[in-house]
């Protein structure tokens, strides 16, 4: 059954309806699914899982990869990172969601929205430490298996503390660590508000908010979300193995 709008747009509509009508998100999702001809959101999601953006993205990643996920607020970048992590878990690997933005409670609620099969939650860890930086992340993932995926939420606050190294140094360090250990890193990224005045339908690398210097060619892939669109880019002259 063909959807009237992309799955990402449908989820956004459900979030808006949930807030507007004061109903649980799962109820809003089921209402959206009913409008699309499905008895529940889980049935709609299952029917279109093979075409989901996160499945496509995950298929492009390999151990040692760094991917940047960027959007303006409310467009789904954090959830996209979590879905990639959940996809890794479903493939038999492990995932860690490092966040300097969410509380443990808020992050856990988002994980519950993923509706992972029973038992998978044990392989999906949430880390909300105030000490999150490249060195901390590497220490926590030292014994992770090859192919494990880590989401960092978010890129621009990794160096917010004066005692941490510059952002460019941290990303270089994590890239080297990912290649040594065979891990995958997904960095959630802010997009500068100037994009909204640019007249383009979706942001790209030009719009990544960089309060501090960072070589974007360090990323092997970049994906941008806006208004239901999901566009993937490969940074020009990205640093090869």
Beta strands, then each sheet from edge to edge (+ up, - down):
strand 1: 66-71
strand 2: 95-99
strand 3: 124-127
strand 4: 149-153
strand 5: 184-190
strand 6: 221-226
strand 7: 229-233
sheet 1: 3+ 2+ 4+ 5+ 1+ 6+ 7-
end
